[in-house]
């Protein structure tokens, strides 16, 4: 039996993590189908590629790996490779073994200059932080930046169950659409209500809002940002002010839940747990199974945000599993760069 206490026992302080988030998801019976991070390994035994950088001086690339199995990314290797020039993050590798890697997002069906070509790639040094005292870099998405995999394998489709989490920078956001991580359309186009299930962070109140002025953690379900069951405002969804934000979303047949917390301390808070929105198209869901980061499902790429790590699962994770993942995140000791 997987229990909350057992899950917490998987976490160890220090530079070596006995169990990462995806070990915890697997122990809970809902294994990761994606695992993306430029800051650390999300499995305790993972030693392979985290991300790739490309330097401007000669267009060569380097792959950044963890310092140790299950550990923090080797930022020193990136710094040495990029010394005297600039680097872009070109690939964010899927650690789950399913090869659902994220690369430069293709055009979508939005209008405007940003829709005429592939999205921009993130500058590799624009989001420095520390984990357990060690330097690492996140993915800072400015307007026009996006990553995507429209041929991902094993991601939930239709009304199938899935879960996901992400860690965002709570100080970098805007009101434009849409800084997301999650499940989107396989053609980078808006194919209708319920064709997405993704985590959103920002102040995009024209598509949905919570209490106060934001920013909010919301679910982007296509053609609407939802902090609860209502189209428009959901007053029980709070403004979030943490420097590091844990966002959690899960969905199954006519049921979904949204949670948030401080990645540096404390536990998760449930913002909503209940039936799907009553507006047409959200029950049953019509998820398509692409994976994307930094844009909306139709490649609406006006959002701003920073992504540090995240994963998606098969199946509907338990609350105990998600509580244990939050404990693991806190144990990783995210702090600002000194």
Secondary structure, 3 states (H helix, E strand, C coil): CCCHHHHHHCCCCCCCCCCCHHHHHHHCCCCEEEEEECCECCCCCCCCEEEEEEECCCCCEEEEEECCCCCEECHHHHHHHHCCCCEEEEEECCCCCCCCCEEECCCCCCCCHHHCCCCECCECCCCEEEECCEEEECEEECCCECEEECCCCCCCCECCCEEEEEEEECCCCCCCCCCEEEEECCCCCCCCCCCCEEEEEECCCCCCECCCCCCEEEEECCCCEECCCCCCECCCCCCCCCCEEEEEEEEECCEEEEEEEECCCCCCEEEEEECCCCCCCCCCCCECCEEEECCCCCCCCCCCEEEEEEEEECCCCCHHHHHHHHHHHHHCCEEECC
